[in-house]
Amino acid sequence: MGLKSLRQKKWFKVMTNTYVLVLTIFVIWMAFFDTNSLLIHMELRNEIKKLEKQKDFLKGEIEKDREVLKKMSDEKELEKLAREKYYMKKDKEEIFLIEYEDSLKQKQDE
């Protein structure tokens, strides 16, 4: 199978066409080597999806915080939070912290 018989093949003629060679080189260049290559576009698309998920999560957190702020506008709710979370007390009042055995075990595990 010499060079002459290879040149007679139809696929060889198509593949050695100048336009096909230039187009093939262009597609390979754009897909892998260019600064705006397909690989970079895929990475950026994944990053956008990740950021949109984070955005949705943070919107949910903002809604939760708005609910808490609405509750905290009421003085009774604010006092309840201060007493339960920060162990604050009124003047001339004593606080007794009661811890059960099972809650002590959980604190030691952490």
N, C-alpha and C positions, 0 to 999 in steps of 0.2 A: 504494500500500500504506500505508494510514493506521494510526493507532494502534488503531482499533477492530478492523481485520482482524488486527493483530499480537496483540491480546489474545485472539482467538478460537483461535489456534494452541495445540495441546496442549503442546508443549515450553515455551512461554512460561508457561503456567499452572503447570507443574511447577517451572520455574526460579524463579518468583516466589513460590512457597510459602514461608511463614515458616520452617518447619522445614528445608527444603532450603537456604535462604540461611544460616541459623544454622549448620547442619552444614558447609557449604562454608567459611564463614569460620573455623570452629573447626579444620577439617582444615588449612587454609592456615596458620593461626596456629601449630598444633602442629608442622607440618612445617618451617617456616622461621624463625619469630620467637621461639619459646619458648626458655627457657634449657636445656630438655631436648629440643631439636629433633632431627629425624632426621639432619640434617647433623652435629650434634655427636656423636650416637651412632655414626655411620659413622666419624668421625675417631677416636673412642675405641676402636672395634673394631679399626681398623688399628693403633693404638698397642699394643693388647693382643697382637695377632699378632706385632708386631715384638719386643716384650718377651719373648714366649714363645720365639721363635727365639733371642734372646740368652741366655735361661735355659738352653736345651738346649745351646748352644755352651759356656757356662760350666760346665755339669755335665760335659761331655766334658773340658774343661781340668782340672777338679778331679780327675777319674779319672786323667788323665795325671800330674798332680802327685803323686797317691797312689802311683802306680807308682814314680815317681822317689824318693819318700820311703822306700818299701820297699827299693829298691836301696841307698839311702844309709845304711841301718841296718847294712849289711855294711861292714866296715872296708876291704876290698880295693876295693870299688866306690867308696867315698869317696876313697880315695887315688888311684884312677884318674881320677876327675873333677877332683881338685885338680891333678894333674899335667897333664892334657890341656887343661883350660879355663883354669886360672889360672897355669899354668907354675910351680907350686910344686915344691920339691925337698927332698930329705933333706940333712942336714948332710954336708959333705965330698963333695958331688955336683955335677957340672956339667951344665948343660943347653945343648944345641945346637939351635937352631931352623933347620930346613932348609926353605927355600921354593923351590918350583919356578917356572920362568918363567911358566907358565900361571896360577899362583895370583897372581903379582905383577901380571899384566895385569888380572885380575878386581878386585883391590884398587884399581888406578888408575882403572878404569871407574866404580867406585862413588863 
